[in-house]
Amino acid sequence: MSSLFKRQKKKLTKEEIRVLDEEIKKIVTSPQIGEAKKGDLQGVYVYKFKVHRQELLLAYEYDDYRLYLIMTGYHENFYRDLKSYINL
């Protein structure tokens, strides 16, 4: 779990955190559920889900042994922020 993900999760409401935790459980059981990204974001998966009729995105990477949560947020500037975080 990245420090960015931890900071973003703290800013969410209790309801958003509850839904996020449920969706993370789904990803743990089936990591390929997210959309595999290409180009600069190769190896990153983005899973989209709804909270209060608004789409929330969750970026993560996985291998045989771990699931690494990178960041979460609403669509506005999500991919721009994700690229800048990945390329640090």
N, C-alpha and C positions, 0 to 999 in steps of 0.2 A: 504494500500500500504506500503510495507516494505521499510526501508531505503536502503537496498541492491538493490531493484528494481529501486528506484529513481536514485541511482548512476549508475546502468547499463544502464538505459534509456538515461541518459545524454551523454553517450559515443557513442550512435548510431547516424547514419547520419539522415538527415531530411527525406529522403525517407524511411528508416527503421522505424523511429518513426511514419510516416504517416501510413504505413502498420500495424505496431503494434497497433496503436489506432483503426484502422478498425477491426482488429481481436479481440480486447478487447470488442468492441461493440457486436460482434457475441457471445462472451462468456457471456456477460451480458444477452442477450436474451435467451440463452440456455446454462446454466452452465455445464450441463453434457456432453458437446461436447468434452471435453478433456478426456484423458485416465486416469482412476483411478489407482493409484499406490498401491502396496501392501507392506507388511513387514514394514521396517523402515519408509517408506514414506506413510503409510496408512493415508487416508484423504486428500492427495495431488493429484491434477489433473495436467496433463501436456498436453498442447495443442501445436501441431506442425503445422507450416506454413512456406511457402517459401517467401524469399526476395532475389531478384536477383539470382535465381536458387540455393540458399543456404538455408538450413533448419534452422529456428529459433525456439526455444522452449520457452514456457511460463508456469511457474509453478504457481498454485493458489489453494486456498481453498475457499469454499463457504458454506453458510448455507441459511436459508430462508430470512435473512435480509441483508447480505452483501457478497461482493466478495473481497477477500484479495489476492492481487497480491504479490507473494513471490519473484520471480526472473525471469530473461529472459537471453537468451544467445544462443550461438551456441552449438552444441552437444558435442564438445570436453570438457571433464571433467564436464559436466553439472550436472550429477546425483551425482558425488562425492561432488561437491560444494554444491548442494542442501541438501544432507544428513548432511554435516558438519554444514550448516546454521540452519537446522531444529533441530539438536541435541545440539545447544548451550544452 
